[in-house]
Amino acid sequence: MTKIKTDVQINVGKPTIEGTRITVATILNLIKNGYTTNDIIKAYPVLKKADVTASLNFAQGIVEREEVLPNNIKFSFA
């Protein structure tokens, strides 16, 4: 069972760690800025390592399912 939930009543539906109001985007931003898992847990004591891992797994899944379309498609409206 995933720890990441989307609910329009919580953070306007942004992917959020279950039982918190901490979004996946928050975790990614912290990591982007050099935070380690331990740093994140210190900053947000309600979190566990599994929550950070779940956030990363969720983001990875989004990227893996991303579809790339060629941008050299020419349209002609005659």
Gaussian input, Z-matrix of N, CA and C with variables (Angstrom, degrees):
# hf/3-21g

backbone

0 1
 N
 C     1     B1
 C     2     B2     1     A1
 N     3     B3     2     A2     1     D1
 C     4     B4     3     A3     2     D2
 C     5     B5     4     A4     3     D3
 N     6     B6     5     A5     4     D4
 C     7     B7     6     A6     5     D5
 C     8     B8     7     A7     6     D6
 N     9     B9     8     A8     7     D7
 C    10    B10     9     A9     8     D8
 C    11    B11    10    A10     9     D9
 N    12    B12    11    A11    10    D10
 C    13    B13    12    A12    11    D11
 C    14    B14    13    A13    12    D12
 N    15    B15    14    A14    13    D13
 C    16    B16    15    A15    14    D14
 C    17    B17    16    A16    15    D15
 N    18    B18    17    A17    16    D16
 C    19    B19    18    A18    17    D17
 C    20    B20    19    A19    18    D18
 N    21    B21    20    A20    19    D19
 C    22    B22    21    A21    20    D20
 C    23    B23    22    A22    21    D21
 N    24    B24    23    A23    22    D22
 C    25    B25    24    A24    23    D23
 C    26    B26    25    A25    24    D24
 N    27    B27    26    A26    25    D25
 C    28    B28    27    A27    26    D26
 C    29    B29    28    A28    27    D27
 N    30    B30    29    A29    28    D28
 C    31    B31    30    A30    29    D29
 C    32    B32    31    A31    30    D30
 N    33    B33    32    A32    31    D31
 C    34    B34    33    A33    32    D32
 C    35    B35    34    A34    33    D33
 N    36    B36    35    A35    34    D34
 C    37    B37    36    A36    35    D35
 C    38    B38    37    A37    36    D36
 N    39    B39    38    A38    37    D37
 C    40    B40    39    A39    38    D38
 C    41    B41    40    A40    39    D39
 N    42    B42    41    A41    40    D40
 C    43    B43    42    A42    41    D41
 C    44    B44    43    A43    42    D42
 N    45    B45    44    A44    43    D43
 C    46    B46    45    A45    44    D44
 C    47    B47    46    A46    45    D45
 N    48    B48    47    A47    46    D46
 C    49    B49    48    A48    47    D47
 C    50    B50    49    A49    48    D48
 N    51    B51    50    A50    49    D49
 C    52    B52    51    A51    50    D50
 C    53    B53    52    A52    51    D51
 N    54    B54    53    A53    52    D52
 C    55    B55    54    A54    53    D53
 C    56    B56    55    A55    54    D54
 N    57    B57    56    A56    55    D55
 C    58    B58    57    A57    56    D56
 C    59    B59    58    A58    57    D57
 N    60    B60    59    A59    58    D58
 C    61    B61    60    A60    59    D59
 C    62    B62    61    A61    60    D60
 N    63    B63    62    A62    61    D61
 C    64    B64    63    A63    62    D62
 C    65    B65    64    A64    63    D63
 N    66    B66    65    A65    64    D64
 C    67    B67    66    A66    65    D65
 C    68    B68    67    A67    66    D66
 N    69    B69    68    A68    67    D67
 C    70    B70    69    A69    68    D68
 C    71    B71    70    A70    69    D69
 N    72    B72    71    A71    70    D70
 C    73    B73    72    A72    71    D71
 C    74    B74    73    A73    72    D72
 N    75    B75    74    A74    73    D73
 C    76    B76    75    A75    74    D74
 C    77    B77    76    A76    75    D75
 N    78    B78    77    A77    76    D76
 C    79    B79    78    A78    77    D77
 C    80    B80    79    A79    78    D78
 N    81    B81    80    A80    79    D79
 C    82    B82    81    A81    80    D80
 C    83    B83    82    A82    81    D81
 N    84    B84    83    A83    82    D82
 C    85    B85    84    A84    83    D83
 C    86    B86    85    A85    84    D84
 N    87    B87    86    A86    85    D85
 C    88    B88    87    A87    86    D86
 C    89    B89    88    A88    87    D87
 N    90    B90    89    A89    88    D88
 C    91    B91    90    A90    89    D89
 C    92    B92    91    A91    90    D90
 N    93    B93    92    A92    91    D91
 C    94    B94    93    A93    92    D92
 C    95    B95    94    A94    93    D93
 N    96    B96    95    A95    94    D94
 C    97    B97    96    A96    95    D95
 C    98    B98    97    A97    96    D96
 N    99    B99    98    A98    97    D97
 C   100   B100    99    A99    98    D98
 C   101   B101   100   A100    99    D99
 N   102   B102   101   A101   100   D100
 C   103   B103   102   A102   101   D101
 C   104   B104   103   A103   102   D102
 N   105   B105   104   A104   103   D103
 C   106   B106   105   A105   104   D104
 C   107   B107   106   A106   105   D105
 N   108   B108   107   A107   106   D106
 C   109   B109   108   A108   107   D107
 C   110   B110   109   A109   108   D108
 N   111   B111   110   A110   109   D109
 C   112   B112   111   A111   110   D110
 C   113   B113   112   A112   111   D111
 N   114   B114   113   A113   112   D112
 C   115   B115   114   A114   113   D113
 C   116   B116   115   A115   114   D114
 N   117   B117   116   A116   115   D115
 C   118   B118   117   A117   116   D116
 C   119   B119   118   A118   117   D117
 N   120   B120   119   A119   118   D118
 C   121   B121   120   A120   119   D119
 C   122   B122   121   A121   120   D120
 N   123   B123   122   A122   121   D121
 C   124   B124   123   A123   122   D122
 C   125   B125   124   A124   123   D123
 N   126   B126   125   A125   124   D124
 C   127   B127   126   A126   125   D125
 C   128   B128   127   A127   126   D126
 N   129   B129   128   A128   127   D127
 C   130   B130   129   A129   128   D128
 C   131   B131   130   A130   129   D129
 N   132   B132   131   A131   130   D130
 C   133   B133   132   A132   131   D131
 C   134   B134   133   A133   132   D132
 N   135   B135   134   A134   133   D133
 C   136   B136   135   A135   134   D134
 C   137   B137   136   A136   135   D135
 N   138   B138   137   A137   136   D136
 C   139   B139   138   A138   137   D137
 C   140   B140   139   A139   138   D138
 N   141   B141   140   A140   139   D139
 C   142   B142   141   A141   140   D140
 C   143   B143   142   A142   141   D141
 N   144   B144   143   A143   142   D142
 C   145   B145   144   A144   143   D143
 C   146   B146   145   A145   144   D144
 N   147   B147   146   A146   145   D145
 C   148   B148   147   A147   146   D146
 C   149   B149   148   A148   147   D147
 N   150   B150   149   A149   148   D148
 C   151   B151   150   A150   149   D149
 C   152   B152   151   A151   150   D150
 N   153   B153   152   A152   151   D151
 C   154   B154   153   A153   152   D152
 C   155   B155   154   A154   153   D153
 N   156   B156   155   A155   154   D154
 C   157   B157   156   A156   155   D155
 C   158   B158   157   A157   156   D156
 N   159   B159   158   A158   157   D157
 C   160   B160   159   A159   158   D158
 C   161   B161   160   A160   159   D159
 N   162   B162   161   A161   160   D160
 C   163   B163   162   A162   161   D161
 C   164   B164   163   A163   162   D162
 N   165   B165   164   A164   163   D163
 C   166   B166   165   A165   164   D164
 C   167   B167   166   A166   165   D165
 N   168   B168   167   A167   166   D166
 C   169   B169   168   A168   167   D167
 C   170   B170   169   A169   168   D168
 N   171   B171   170   A170   169   D169
 C   172   B172   171   A171   170   D170
 C   173   B173   172   A172   171   D171
 N   174   B174   173   A173   172   D172
 C   175   B175   174   A174   173   D173
 C   176   B176   175   A175   174   D174
 N   177   B177   176   A176   175   D175
 C   178   B178   177   A177   176   D176
 C   179   B179   178   A178   177   D177
 N   180   B180   179   A179   178   D178
 C   181   B181   180   A180   179   D179
 C   182   B182   181   A181   180   D180
 N   183   B183   182   A182   181   D181
 C   184   B184   183   A183   182   D182
 C   185   B185   184   A184   183   D183
 N   186   B186   185   A185   184   D184
 C   187   B187   186   A186   185   D185
 C   188   B188   187   A187   186   D186
 N   189   B189   188   A188   187   D187
 C   190   B190   189   A189   188   D188
 C   191   B191   190   A190   189   D189
 N   192   B192   191   A191   190   D190
 C   193   B193   192   A192   191   D191
 C   194   B194   193   A193   192   D192
 N   195   B195   194   A194   193   D193
 C   196   B196   195   A195   194   D194
 C   197   B197   196   A196   195   D195
 N   198   B198   197   A197   196   D196
 C   199   B199   198   A198   197   D197
 C   200   B200   199   A199   198   D198
 N   201   B201   200   A200   199   D199
 C   202   B202   201   A201   200   D200
 C   203   B203   202   A202   201   D201
 N   204   B204   203   A203   202   D202
 C   205   B205   204   A204   203   D203
 C   206   B206   205   A205   204   D204
 N   207   B207   206   A206   205   D205
 C   208   B208   207   A207   206   D206
 C   209   B209   208   A208   207   D207
 N   210   B210   209   A209   208   D208
 C   211   B211   210   A210   209   D209
 C   212   B212   211   A211   210   D210
 N   213   B213   212   A212   211   D211
 C   214   B214   213   A213   212   D212
 C   215   B215   214   A214   213   D213
 N   216   B216   215   A215   214   D214
 C   217   B217   216   A216   215   D215
 C   218   B218   217   A217   216   D216
 N   219   B219   218   A218   217   D217
 C   220   B220   219   A219   218   D218
 C   221   B221   220   A220   219   D219
 N   222   B222   221   A221   220   D220
 C   223   B223   222   A222   221   D221
 C   224   B224   223   A223   222   D222
 N   225   B225   224   A224   223   D223
 C   226   B226   225   A225   224   D224
 C   227   B227   226   A226   225   D225
 N   228   B228   227   A227   226   D226
 C   229   B229   228   A228   227   D227
 C   230   B230   229   A229   228   D228
 N   231   B231   230   A230   229   D229
 C   232   B232   231   A231   230   D230
 C   233   B233   232   A232   231   D231

   B1=1.4558
   B2=1.5311
   B3=1.3251
   B4=1.4557
   B5=1.5225
   B6=1.3017
   B7=1.4553
   B8=1.5195
   B9=1.3303
   B10=1.4536
   B11=1.5291
   B12=1.3193
   B13=1.4627
   B14=1.5187
   B15=1.3105
   B16=1.4585
   B17=1.5199
   B18=1.3086
   B19=1.4694
   B20=1.5244
   B21=1.3217
   B22=1.4652
   B23=1.5323
   B24=1.3141
   B25=1.4638
   B26=1.5370
   B27=1.3214
   B28=1.4653
   B29=1.5217
   B30=1.3198
   B31=1.4719
   B32=1.5248
   B33=1.3111
   B34=1.4641
   B35=1.5306
   B36=1.3201
   B37=1.4558
   B38=1.5170
   B39=1.3245
   B40=1.4650
   B41=1.5248
   B42=1.3278
   B43=1.4621
   B44=1.5372
   B45=1.3258
   B46=1.4640
   B47=1.5198
   B48=1.3277
   B49=1.4579
   B50=1.5223
   B51=1.3077
   B52=1.4617
   B53=1.5234
   B54=1.3341
   B55=1.4536
   B56=1.5195
   B57=1.3363
   B58=1.4625
   B59=1.5229
   B60=1.3126
   B61=1.4585
   B62=1.5302
   B63=1.3198
   B64=1.4617
   B65=1.5240
   B66=1.3296
   B67=1.4624
   B68=1.5224
   B69=1.3235
   B70=1.4626
   B71=1.5266
   B72=1.3189
   B73=1.4668
   B74=1.5244
   B75=1.3198
   B76=1.4631
   B77=1.5217
   B78=1.3284
   B79=1.4700
   B80=1.5247
   B81=1.3260
   B82=1.4664
   B83=1.5286
   B84=1.3152
   B85=1.4574
   B86=1.5275
   B87=1.3201
   B88=1.4598
   B89=1.5287
   B90=1.3201
   B91=1.4622
   B92=1.5274
   B93=1.3233
   B94=1.4648
   B95=1.5301
   B96=1.3193
   B97=1.4638
   B98=1.5221
   B99=1.3359
   B100=1.4522
   B101=1.5187
   B102=1.3228
   B103=1.4597
   B104=1.5243
   B105=1.3053
   B106=1.4614
   B107=1.5270
   B108=1.3206
   B109=1.4671
   B110=1.5272
   B111=1.3203
   B112=1.4687
   B113=1.5229
   B114=1.3336
   B115=1.4671
   B116=1.5240
   B117=1.3275
   B118=1.4695
   B119=1.5283
   B120=1.3137
   B121=1.4674
   B122=1.5336
   B123=1.3215
   B124=1.4717
   B125=1.5278
   B126=1.3242
   B127=1.4666
   B128=1.5300
   B129=1.3263
   B130=1.4694
   B131=1.5249
   B132=1.3336
   B133=1.4721
   B134=1.5349
   B135=1.3069
   B136=1.4632
   B137=1.5285
   B138=1.3339
   B139=1.4653
   B140=1.5152
   B141=1.3176
   B142=1.4570
   B143=1.5319
   B144=1.3099
   B145=1.4632
   B146=1.5257
   B147=1.3199
   B148=1.4649
   B149=1.5337
   B150=1.3220
   B151=1.4680
   B152=1.5261
   B153=1.3195
   B154=1.4642
   B155=1.5289
   B156=1.3091
   B157=1.4661
   B158=1.5203
   B159=1.3182
   B160=1.4701
   B161=1.5273
   B162=1.3271
   B163=1.4618
   B164=1.5246
   B165=1.3213
   B166=1.4616
   B167=1.5252
   B168=1.3170
   B169=1.4672
   B170=1.5174
   B171=1.3224
   B172=1.4632
   B173=1.5296
   B174=1.3286
   B175=1.4697
   B176=1.5254
   B177=1.3136
   B178=1.4590
   B179=1.5274
   B180=1.3183
   B181=1.4582
   B182=1.5186
   B183=1.3312
   B184=1.4669
   B185=1.5281
   B186=1.3144
   B187=1.4644
   B188=1.5255
   B189=1.3250
   B190=1.4655
   B191=1.5209
   B192=1.3203
   B193=1.4671
   B194=1.5202
   B195=1.3309
   B196=1.4582
   B197=1.5208
   B198=1.3212
   B199=1.4555
   B200=1.5197
   B201=1.3202
   B202=1.4543
   B203=1.5195
   B204=1.3027
   B205=1.4549
   B206=1.5190
   B207=1.3301
   B208=1.4579
   B209=1.5263
   B210=1.3222
   B211=1.4651
   B212=1.5239
   B213=1.3117
   B214=1.4677
   B215=1.5274
   B216=1.2936
   B217=1.4586
   B218=1.5276
   B219=1.3165
   B220=1.4585
   B221=1.5253
   B222=1.3013
   B223=1.4576
   B224=1.5172
   B225=1.3124
   B226=1.4580
   B227=1.5155
   B228=1.3075
   B229=1.4536
   B230=1.5285
   B231=1.3177
   B232=1.4661
   B233=1.5040
   A1=108.60
   A2=116.08
   A3=120.96
   A4=112.00
   A5=115.38
   A6=121.45
   A7=110.73
   A8=117.49
   A9=122.07
   A10=108.26
   A11=115.35
   A12=121.12
   A13=110.06
   A14=115.22
   A15=120.69
   A16=107.63
   A17=115.30
   A18=122.15
   A19=106.57
   A20=116.41
   A21=119.35
   A22=112.29
   A23=117.53
   A24=121.23
   A25=112.19
   A26=116.99
   A27=121.61
   A28=108.38
   A29=116.29
   A30=121.79
   A31=112.41
   A32=116.61
   A33=124.05
   A34=113.65
   A35=115.98
   A36=121.03
   A37=115.89
   A38=117.86
   A39=119.07
   A40=109.49
   A41=117.78
   A42=120.47
   A43=110.03
   A44=114.81
   A45=122.31
   A46=109.82
   A47=116.10
   A48=120.36
   A49=108.25
   A50=115.27
   A51=122.07
   A52=111.47
   A53=115.71
   A54=121.54
   A55=114.02
   A56=116.14
   A57=120.74
   A58=108.47
   A59=115.58
   A60=121.40
   A61=109.30
   A62=116.11
   A63=122.17
   A64=108.11
   A65=115.34
   A66=119.71
   A67=111.71
   A68=114.06
   A69=120.91
   A70=108.72
   A71=117.22
   A72=121.16
   A73=111.13
   A74=117.78
   A75=121.31
   A76=110.26
   A77=116.32
   A78=120.97
   A79=110.19
   A80=117.29
   A81=120.86
   A82=110.89
   A83=117.09
   A84=121.08
   A85=111.05
   A86=116.55
   A87=119.76
   A88=110.78
   A89=116.99
   A90=120.79
   A91=110.20
   A92=116.56
   A93=121.08
   A94=110.74
   A95=115.84
   A96=120.87
   A97=113.64
   A98=116.09
   A99=120.18
   A100=116.93
   A101=117.70
   A102=119.92
   A103=110.48
   A104=116.08
   A105=121.15
   A106=107.65
   A107=116.16
   A108=119.69
   A109=110.46
   A110=116.80
   A111=119.88
   A112=111.81
   A113=117.45
   A114=121.10
   A115=110.70
   A116=115.84
   A117=120.64
   A118=109.92
   A119=116.48
   A120=120.32
   A121=110.83
   A122=116.91
   A123=119.77
   A124=110.98
   A125=116.27
   A126=121.30
   A127=111.87
   A128=116.33
   A129=122.60
   A130=108.47
   A131=117.26
   A132=120.90
   A133=114.77
   A134=117.88
   A135=120.84
   A136=111.52
   A137=116.25
   A138=120.64
   A139=112.52
   A140=113.84
   A141=122.65
   A142=107.72
   A143=115.71
   A144=120.25
   A145=110.50
   A146=117.10
   A147=121.29
   A148=111.79
   A149=117.32
   A150=120.92
   A151=110.81
   A152=116.36
   A153=120.75
   A154=109.18
   A155=116.68
   A156=121.25
   A157=110.88
   A158=117.06
   A159=121.08
   A160=110.68
   A161=117.01
   A162=120.88
   A163=110.77
   A164=116.01
   A165=119.93
   A166=111.36
   A167=116.93
   A168=120.90
   A169=110.90
   A170=117.12
   A171=121.51
   A172=109.59
   A173=116.31
   A174=120.54
   A175=110.90
   A176=117.07
   A177=120.97
   A178=110.15
   A179=116.94
   A180=120.87
   A181=112.48
   A182=116.53
   A183=120.45
   A184=109.79
   A185=116.68
   A186=121.41
   A187=110.63
   A188=117.48
   A189=120.61
   A190=112.26
   A191=117.96
   A192=121.24
   A193=112.79
   A194=116.97
   A195=120.43
   A196=110.18
   A197=115.61
   A198=120.75
   A199=108.68
   A200=115.27
   A201=120.54
   A202=108.12
   A203=115.15
   A204=120.35
   A205=108.95
   A206=117.30
   A207=119.21
   A208=110.18
   A209=116.27
   A210=118.67
   A211=112.32
   A212=116.83
   A213=120.13
   A214=111.45
   A215=117.97
   A216=122.02
   A217=108.63
   A218=115.72
   A219=121.11
   A220=108.80
   A221=116.06
   A222=121.06
   A223=108.59
   A224=115.16
   A225=120.14
   A226=108.04
   A227=115.56
   A228=120.45
   A229=106.83
   A230=114.52
   A231=118.69
   A232=110.56
   D1=134.59
   D2=-177.08
   D3=-77.06
   D4=147.97
   D5=177.05
   D6=-91.60
   D7=-5.09
   D8=-178.08
   D9=-100.80
   D10=127.42
   D11=-178.02
   D12=-126.57
   D13=149.89
   D14=170.96
   D15=-120.55
   D16=128.33
   D17=-177.92
   D18=-149.21
   D19=122.13
   D20=-177.61
   D21=-60.09
   D22=-18.99
   D23=178.51
   D24=-80.95
   D25=-12.82
   D26=-178.83
   D27=-123.01
   D28=119.68
   D29=179.07
   D30=51.72
   D31=40.08
   D32=-179.42
   D33=44.17
   D34=37.95
   D35=174.12
   D36=85.73
   D37=2.44
   D38=177.34
   D39=-67.93
   D40=145.90
   D41=179.15
   D42=-57.79
   D43=124.44
   D44=-172.12
   D45=-132.10
   D46=145.01
   D47=176.33
   D48=-68.47
   D49=125.61
   D50=-175.59
   D51=-52.39
   D52=134.03
   D53=177.60
   D54=82.78
   D55=3.78
   D56=178.80
   D57=-134.39
   D58=-179.88
   D59=170.58
   D60=-114.54
   D61=23.39
   D62=-178.99
   D63=-92.81
   D64=122.15
   D65=-175.91
   D66=-87.97
   D67=159.16
   D68=173.70
   D69=-58.92
   D70=-38.94
   D71=179.37
   D72=-60.01
   D73=-37.50
   D74=178.00
   D75=-62.10
   D76=-45.72
   D77=179.86
   D78=-62.68
   D79=-45.33
   D80=179.94
   D81=-62.53
   D82=-40.35
   D83=178.99
   D84=-63.53
   D85=-41.74
   D86=178.26
   D87=-62.65
   D88=-44.55
   D89=179.33
   D90=-64.00
   D91=-41.59
   D92=177.69
   D93=-57.88
   D94=-32.50
   D95=-178.63
   D96=-93.71
   D97=16.89
   D98=170.53
   D99=94.01
   D100=4.21
   D101=177.98
   D102=-71.71
   D103=140.61
   D104=172.21
   D105=-91.23
   D106=171.41
   D107=175.80
   D108=-57.55
   D109=-42.51
   D110=179.04
   D111=-63.78
   D112=-39.17
   D113=176.93
   D114=-61.15
   D115=-42.43
   D116=-178.84
   D117=-64.45
   D118=-43.18
   D119=179.94
   D120=-65.64
   D121=-35.57
   D122=175.77
   D123=-66.01
   D124=-39.77
   D125=-179.81
   D126=-72.27
   D127=-32.52
   D128=-179.26
   D129=-129.58
   D130=80.41
   D131=-174.10
   D132=-58.97
   D133=-17.59
   D134=178.31
   D135=-70.44
   D136=-19.48
   D137=-177.83
   D138=-85.08
   D139=155.08
   D140=173.74
   D141=-120.15
   D142=165.44
   D143=179.58
   D144=-55.07
   D145=-39.32
   D146=-179.44
   D147=-61.40
   D148=-30.33
   D149=178.48
   D150=-69.24
   D151=-42.10
   D152=177.96
   D153=-65.64
   D154=-44.74
   D155=178.21
   D156=-60.55
   D157=-42.58
   D158=179.21
   D159=-61.98
   D160=-37.74
   D161=178.42
   D162=-64.36
   D163=-44.05
   D164=179.02
   D165=-66.21
   D166=-41.22
   D167=177.99
   D168=-62.91
   D169=-40.12
   D170=178.88
   D171=-61.84
   D172=-48.42
   D173=-179.52
   D174=-62.80
   D175=-41.14
   D176=178.60
   D177=-60.86
   D178=-42.08
   D179=178.91
   D180=-61.18
   D181=-38.33
   D182=177.90
   D183=-63.31
   D184=-47.12
   D185=-178.46
   D186=-64.66
   D187=-41.18
   D188=-179.58
   D189=-64.40
   D190=-30.85
   D191=-178.93
   D192=-89.33
   D193=-4.05
   D194=-178.19
   D195=-63.28
   D196=136.32
   D197=176.81
   D198=-102.81
   D199=131.05
   D200=178.56
   D201=-104.73
   D202=125.08
   D203=179.17
   D204=-106.31
   D205=141.54
   D206=179.20
   D207=-63.91
   D208=141.09
   D209=-179.01
   D210=-99.82
   D211=11.95
   D212=179.78
   D213=-101.68
   D214=19.55
   D215=178.22
   D216=-74.65
   D217=127.95
   D218=179.48
   D219=-101.48
   D220=132.77
   D221=177.30
   D222=-108.76
   D223=140.51
   D224=177.59
   D225=-127.21
   D226=122.45
   D227=179.42
   D228=-114.56
   D229=91.00
   D230=-177.23
   D231=-103.30

